[in-house]
Amino acid sequence: MKSSKAAEAEVRSWGYRHVFTWTDSANGNNEKPKRSTHTPPPRPFTNIHVKAHYAPHTHSGKTTHLILRGGLTMAYPDDATPRKETLGVGARWDVEANRKHEVWVGEEGCTYVIGE
């Protein structure tokens, strides 16, 4: 598994300026996060979040997700034929700006680097 620091550097090399590591814990058994090298966003922020599902939503800019641990299942509910796809360690998932998507965190939780 790549370190958060190495993965964040890789995501920055893809052209993303705002990059950080995020952990979702599906069952609430959170480990203390390793210190990240990113500058946190200018809003209340924690990089461990107990959340098993993100309802359909959009972002104003393109985002990318590089999975470091665990996994997630994603879907685009507005597609003509919506389907779920499960992603695991090493997967990269790009979401175009304003594209509605939905996410379910895997049973092991998920740690991923986000680029915005």
Secondary structure, DSSP 8 states (H G I E B T S, - for coil): ---HHHHHHHHHHTT-SSEEEEEE-SSS--------SS---SSS--SEE--SEEEEE--SS-EEEEEEEEEEEEE-TTSSS--EEEE-TT-EEEE-TT--EEEEEEEEEEEEEEE-
